[in-house]
Amino acid sequence: MNSVILIGSAATDPELRYTPNGKPVTSFRLGVPSGRKTKTDKEIVDYFTITTWGDLAERVGENLNKGDRAFVQGRLSNESWMGQDGKKRWVTKITATSVDVLSSKITGAEETGNGGSSDARDIDPDDIPF
């Protein structure tokens, strides 16, 4: 079974674009607390690029903003290529099948009916390094 579930904060605004065939695709970065801490007791955050397609891509582009907490379900895929230096490179991608906004950083409002976890921690957008 290939399934991934993430709860985190949108580190970027979603970028909605269209393929040459007109299919919508959105990508955004999601910051997820790793459960690890630095030597100075600051929480380490892992960042993932999330891609959505079709109607979901349009909804994400309209409803998700940088700083919003989100629940993402999807699948993983690996791609490899040969770099210019002749070394093989790998990337793991996440394609979302579901994205629910749990709370909006802009309005502070909690969404309802999404089954979100109450122990998810917010990531301050000002702490995001890009």
N, C-alpha and C positions, 0 to 999 in steps of 0.2 A: 504494500500500500504506500503510495506517494502522497503524503499529506503534511502540511505545515500550518500551524496556528501561531500568530504573533499578536501581542498587544503592545502598543507603543505610541509614540507621538510623531506626527508628520514633521520631518526635518526640513522639507521643502514643500512649496505649493505644487500640486500636480501639474504636469505639462501635458495638455491634451493636443494631439495632432492626428492626422489622418494619413493612412497608407495611400499609395497611388490609386488603389481600387476603391477608396472612400471609406475604408473600415476605421472606426475610431480606436485609438490606442492612447493610454495614459501611463505615465511613469512618475513615481515620486519616491523619496527616501523616507524610511521609517526608522526611528531611533527606538531601540528596545533595551531596557535595563538588562544587563547580563547576569546580575546576581553576584558579581565580583566587585572588589574595591581596590583602589590604588593604595599605595603606602600611606598617603595622607587621608585615607578613609573617604575618598570621593568615589562615587559609584561609576563603574565603567559601562558605557553604552555601546552596543553594537548597532551598526547602521546597515540596512538592507535596501536594495533597489527593488521596488514592487512595480510590476507591470499589469495593467488591466486592459481588456479588449471589449469591443462592442458596446452594448447598452451600459454595462458596468463602467466602462471607461468614461462615458459621457456623464454618468451620475457622479463618479468620483471627481471628475473635473469641475463639476458644478457645486458639490457639497463639501469637499474636504479642503481645508486650508492648513498652511504651516502652523504647527503648534497644537492642532486638534489631536486628541487621543483617538486611536482607531483600533478596531479588532479586524484582523486580516486572516482569511483562510485561503489556502491555495495549494500549489504543487511546486516542487523543485525540479529544475533541469540543469544539466551541466553542458557546457560548450567548451570546445578546445580549438586552438589555432596555433600556427607556428609564428612566433614573433620575428621581428626583423633581425634579431640577434641569433636566430636559428633555434631558439629554445621553445619548447612547447608550453603554452599558457592555458590556464583553465579559468573559467568563471562559473559560479553557481547563480542561477537566476530564480526568482520567485514570480510565478504568474498567479495572480489572485483570482479566485472564483467568487469571493465575497469580501466586501469591505463595509464595515459598519462604523459610523462615527459615534464614539462613546460620549465624548464631550467636546465642546467647541471652546478653544482658547479665546476666540474673539468675543463670544457672548457669555461664556462660562456656563452655558446651559447643558444639562445632561439630557441625552437622547433617551427615549423610552422604548421598551420592547425589543431590545437588541441582545439581551442575554449577556451583557458585559460583566466583567469581573470587578468586584469592588476593591480588590487589592492591587490593581494596576497602578503604577506610579507615574505621575506626570513628569515629563522632561521639559525643562524650561527652554524655549526656543533660543534664548540668549546664550545657552550653554552649547549650542550646536556649532561646530567649528567651521561651517561653510555657509 
